[in-house]
Amino acid sequence: MQSAIVQMILIVVAIAAAAIVAIIVYSQLSSNAPEAGDNIDKARITSDELCTAVGGTWTAGTQTCG
């Protein structure tokens, strides 16, 4: 059976490892995210709601976002 101090140290190490993994994943995801709305390919959008959300104009007749 481990002593209480060893258990506390293991818990702290586990929390620190989880925090490091979370920070690395967050930094990788945020560095790959688009930074501006200029790179939105509106030709691939297929719904009125999404087109409106990205600031486009939905054309109902052709079902396209412009």
Distance bins in CASP14 RR format, pairs under 12 A and 6 or more apart:
PFRMAT RR
TARGET T0000
AUTHOR 0000-0000-0000
RMODE 2
METHOD distances of the structure
MODEL  1
1 7 0 0 0 0 1 0 0 0 0 0 0
2 8 0 0 0 0 1 0 0 0 0 0 0
2 9 0 0 0 0 1 0 0 0 0 0 0
2 10 1 0 0 1 0 0 0 0 0 0 0
2 11 0 0 0 0 0 1 0 0 0 0 0
3 9 0 0 0 0 1 0 0 0 0 0 0
3 10 0 0 0 0 0 1 0 0 0 0 0
4 10 0 0 0 0 0 1 0 0 0 0 0
4 11 0 0 0 0 0 1 0 0 0 0 0
5 11 0 0 0 0 0 1 0 0 0 0 0
5 12 0 0 0 0 0 1 0 0 0 0 0
6 12 0 0 0 0 0 1 0 0 0 0 0
6 13 0 0 0 0 0 1 0 0 0 0 0
7 13 0 0 0 0 0 1 0 0 0 0 0
7 14 0 0 0 0 0 1 0 0 0 0 0
8 14 0 0 0 0 0 1 0 0 0 0 0
8 15 0 0 0 0 0 1 0 0 0 0 0
9 15 0 0 0 0 0 1 0 0 0 0 0
9 16 0 0 0 0 0 1 0 0 0 0 0
10 16 0 0 0 0 0 1 0 0 0 0 0
10 17 0 0 0 0 0 1 0 0 0 0 0
11 17 0 0 0 0 0 1 0 0 0 0 0
11 18 0 0 0 0 0 1 0 0 0 0 0
12 18 0 0 0 0 0 1 0 0 0 0 0
12 19 0 0 0 0 0 1 0 0 0 0 0
13 19 0 0 0 0 0 1 0 0 0 0 0
13 20 0 0 0 0 0 1 0 0 0 0 0
14 20 0 0 0 0 0 1 0 0 0 0 0
14 21 0 0 0 0 0 1 0 0 0 0 0
15 21 0 0 0 0 0 1 0 0 0 0 0
15 22 0 0 0 0 0 1 0 0 0 0 0
16 22 0 0 0 0 0 1 0 0 0 0 0
16 23 0 0 0 0 0 1 0 0 0 0 0
17 23 0 0 0 0 0 1 0 0 0 0 0
17 24 0 0 0 0 0 1 0 0 0 0 0
18 24 0 0 0 0 0 1 0 0 0 0 0
18 25 0 0 0 0 0 1 0 0 0 0 0
19 25 0 0 0 0 0 1 0 0 0 0 0
19 26 0 0 0 0 0 1 0 0 0 0 0
20 26 0 0 0 0 0 1 0 0 0 0 0
20 27 0 0 0 0 0 1 0 0 0 0 0
21 27 0 0 0 0 0 1 0 0 0 0 0
21 28 0 0 0 0 0 1 0 0 0 0 0
22 28 0 0 0 0 0 1 0 0 0 0 0
22 29 0 0 0 0 0 1 0 0 0 0 0
23 29 0 0 0 0 0 1 0 0 0 0 0
23 30 0 0 0 0 0 1 0 0 0 0 0
24 30 0 0 0 0 0 1 0 0 0 0 0
24 31 0 0 0 0 0 1 0 0 0 0 0
25 31 0 0 0 0 0 1 0 0 0 0 0
25 32 0 0 0 0 0 1 0 0 0 0 0
26 32 0 0 0 0 0 1 0 0 0 0 0
26 33 0 0 0 0 0 1 0 0 0 0 0
27 33 0 0 0 0 0 1 0 0 0 0 0
33 39 0 0 0 0 0 1 0 0 0 0 0
34 40 1 0 0 1 0 0 0 0 0 0 0
34 41 0 0 0 0 0 1 0 0 0 0 0
34 54 0 0 0 0 0 1 0 0 0 0 0
36 54 0 0 0 0 0 1 0 0 0 0 0
37 53 0 0 0 0 0 1 0 0 0 0 0
37 54 1 0 0 1 0 0 0 0 0 0 0
37 55 0 0 0 0 1 0 0 0 0 0 0
37 56 0 0 0 0 0 1 0 0 0 0 0
38 54 0 0 0 0 0 1 0 0 0 0 0
38 55 0 0 0 0 0 1 0 0 0 0 0
39 54 0 0 0 0 0 1 0 0 0 0 0
40 50 0 0 0 0 1 0 0 0 0 0 0
40 51 0 0 0 0 1 0 0 0 0 0 0
40 53 0 0 0 0 0 1 0 0 0 0 0
40 54 1 0 1 0 0 0 0 0 0 0 0
40 55 0 0 0 0 1 0 0 0 0 0 0
40 56 0 0 0 0 1 0 0 0 0 0 0
40 65 0 0 0 0 1 0 0 0 0 0 0
40 66 0 0 0 0 0 1 0 0 0 0 0
41 50 0 0 0 0 0 1 0 0 0 0 0
41 51 0 0 0 0 0 1 0 0 0 0 0
41 54 0 0 0 0 1 0 0 0 0 0 0
41 56 0 0 0 0 0 1 0 0 0 0 0
41 64 0 0 0 0 0 1 0 0 0 0 0
41 65 0 0 0 0 1 0 0 0 0 0 0
41 66 0 0 0 0 0 1 0 0 0 0 0
42 50 0 0 0 0 1 0 0 0 0 0 0
42 51 1 0 0 1 0 0 0 0 0 0 0
42 52 0 0 0 0 0 1 0 0 0 0 0
42 53 0 0 0 0 0 1 0 0 0 0 0
42 54 1 0 0 1 0 0 0 0 0 0 0
42 55 0 0 0 0 1 0 0 0 0 0 0
42 56 1 0 0 1 0 0 0 0 0 0 0
42 57 0 0 0 0 1 0 0 0 0 0 0
42 58 0 0 0 0 1 0 0 0 0 0 0
42 59 0 0 0 0 0 1 0 0 0 0 0
42 64 0 0 0 0 1 0 0 0 0 0 0
42 65 1 0 1 0 0 0 0 0 0 0 0
42 66 1 0 1 0 0 0 0 0 0 0 0
43 51 0 0 0 0 0 1 0 0 0 0 0
43 54 0 0 0 0 0 1 0 0 0 0 0
43 56 0 0 0 0 0 1 0 0 0 0 0
43 59 0 0 0 0 0 1 0 0 0 0 0
43 62 0 0 0 0 0 1 0 0 0 0 0
43 63 0 0 0 0 0 1 0 0 0 0 0
43 64 1 0 0 1 0 0 0 0 0 0 0
43 65 1 0 0 1 0 0 0 0 0 0 0
43 66 1 0 0 1 0 0 0 0 0 0 0
44 50 0 0 0 0 1 0 0 0 0 0 0
44 51 0 0 0 0 0 1 0 0 0 0 0
44 54 0 0 0 0 0 1 0 0 0 0 0
44 64 0 0 0 0 0 1 0 0 0 0 0
44 65 0 0 0 0 1 0 0 0 0 0 0
44 66 0 0 0 0 0 1 0 0 0 0 0
45 51 1 0 1 0 0 0 0 0 0 0 0
45 52 0 0 0 0 1 0 0 0 0 0 0
45 53 0 0 0 0 1 0 0 0 0 0 0
45 54 1 0 0 1 0 0 0 0 0 0 0
45 55 0 0 0 0 0 1 0 0 0 0 0
45 56 0 0 0 0 1 0 0 0 0 0 0
45 57 0 0 0 0 0 1 0 0 0 0 0
45 58 0 0 0 0 1 0 0 0 0 0 0
45 59 0 0 0 0 0 1 0 0 0 0 0
45 63 0 0 0 0 1 0 0 0 0 0 0
45 64 0 0 0 0 1 0 0 0 0 0 0
45 65 1 0 1 0 0 0 0 0 0 0 0
45 66 0 0 0 0 1 0 0 0 0 0 0
46 58 0 0 0 0 0 1 0 0 0 0 0
46 62 0 0 0 0 0 1 0 0 0 0 0
46 63 1 0 0 1 0 0 0 0 0 0 0
46 64 0 0 0 0 1 0 0 0 0 0 0
46 65 0 0 0 0 1 0 0 0 0 0 0
47 53 0 0 0 0 1 0 0 0 0 0 0
47 54 0 0 0 0 0 1 0 0 0 0 0
47 56 0 0 0 0 0 1 0 0 0 0 0
47 58 0 0 0 0 1 0 0 0 0 0 0
47 60 0 0 0 0 0 1 0 0 0 0 0
47 63 0 0 0 0 1 0 0 0 0 0 0
47 64 0 0 0 0 0 1 0 0 0 0 0
47 65 0 0 0 0 1 0 0 0 0 0 0
48 54 0 0 0 0 0 1 0 0 0 0 0
48 55 0 0 0 0 0 1 0 0 0 0 0
48 56 0 0 0 0 1 0 0 0 0 0 0
48 57 0 0 0 0 0 1 0 0 0 0 0
48 58 1 0 1 0 0 0 0 0 0 0 0
48 59 0 0 0 0 1 0 0 0 0 0 0
48 60 1 0 0 1 0 0 0 0 0 0 0
48 61 0 0 0 0 0 1 0 0 0 0 0
48 63 0 0 0 0 1 0 0 0 0 0 0
48 64 0 0 0 0 0 1 0 0 0 0 0
48 65 0 0 0 0 1 0 0 0 0 0 0
48 66 0 0 0 0 0 1 0 0 0 0 0
49 55 0 0 0 0 0 1 0 0 0 0 0
49 56 0 0 0 0 0 1 0 0 0 0 0
49 58 0 0 0 0 1 0 0 0 0 0 0
49 65 0 0 0 0 0 1 0 0 0 0 0
50 56 0 0 0 0 1 0 0 0 0 0 0
50 58 0 0 0 0 1 0 0 0 0 0 0
50 65 1 0 0 1 0 0 0 0 0 0 0
50 66 0 0 0 0 0 1 0 0 0 0 0
51 57 1 0 0 1 0 0 0 0 0 0 0
51 58 1 0 1 0 0 0 0 0 0 0 0
51 59 0 0 0 0 1 0 0 0 0 0 0
51 60 0 0 0 0 0 1 0 0 0 0 0
51 62 0 0 0 0 0 1 0 0 0 0 0
51 63 0 0 0 0 1 0 0 0 0 0 0
51 64 0 0 0 0 1 0 0 0 0 0 0
51 65 1 1 0 0 0 0 0 0 0 0 0
51 66 1 0 0 1 0 0 0 0 0 0 0
52 58 1 0 0 1 0 0 0 0 0 0 0
52 65 0 0 0 0 1 0 0 0 0 0 0
52 66 0 0 0 0 0 1 0 0 0 0 0
53 65 0 0 0 0 0 1 0 0 0 0 0
54 65 1 0 0 1 0 0 0 0 0 0 0
54 66 0 0 0 0 1 0 0 0 0 0 0
55 65 0 0 0 0 1 0 0 0 0 0 0
55 66 0 0 0 0 1 0 0 0 0 0 0
56 64 0 0 0 0 0 1 0 0 0 0 0
56 65 1 0 1 0 0 0 0 0 0 0 0
56 66 1 0 1 0 0 0 0 0 0 0 0
57 64 0 0 0 0 1 0 0 0 0 0 0
57 65 1 0 0 1 0 0 0 0 0 0 0
57 66 1 0 1 0 0 0 0 0 0 0 0
58 64 1 0 0 1 0 0 0 0 0 0 0
58 65 1 0 1 0 0 0 0 0 0 0 0
58 66 1 0 0 1 0 0 0 0 0 0 0
59 65 1 0 0 1 0 0 0 0 0 0 0
59 66 1 0 0 1 0 0 0 0 0 0 0
END
